[in-house]
Structure formats: C-alpha cells, structure tokens
C-alpha cells in the first residue's frame, strides 16, 4: 500500500523588472512509490499546474523575470537602522576579550 498525503504551500513572488510582489497558495499531493521515491503534483485554484518556481509571469507587467520564494523565506522588510551603542568600539572590545 502506498502512502499519500496532501499539503498546502504558500509561495511569494517578486518581479525583478517592476518590483511587484505577491503570494499564491498551492495544494501539493505527495505519493510514495514504495521504493523510496516520491511523486509530487501541484494544483492552483483546483487546476493542475507546474511547480511554483517555474514559468510564473509577473501579475503586473507580465515579465517572465520573476523570482519565487517559499513562505518561510519571505523577503524581509526595511533593514533596521544601526543602534547608536553598537559599532566599532564593540567589535574591538569583543576581539580584545577573544569573544569574536
């Protein structure tokens, strides 16, 4: 008897041409072949589709230059500004005490 299970994955897309970002959800069906291999099938809105990271055009400018990230690797927002108490003095101190 083969093991089969389903999962739901969210993918984040970023257009490298216009900078648009969006996310889409996919249903994933995994089937164990009984010999240590696995077959995976993706569907989007109930329709079979290719893997989420291939052939995905931009929803704004329709460019094919799109980068895909799985949800845990979501692109972070703004980089926080440097705190006034951290800097070169801290690095020198840590090196002096052989902590870094």
Secondary structure, DSSP 8 states (H G I E B T S, - for coil): ---EEEEEEEEEEEETTT--EEEEEEEEEEEE-SSS-EEEEEEETTEEE--TTSS---TTT--S-EEEEEGGG----S-----TT-SHHHHHHHHHTT--
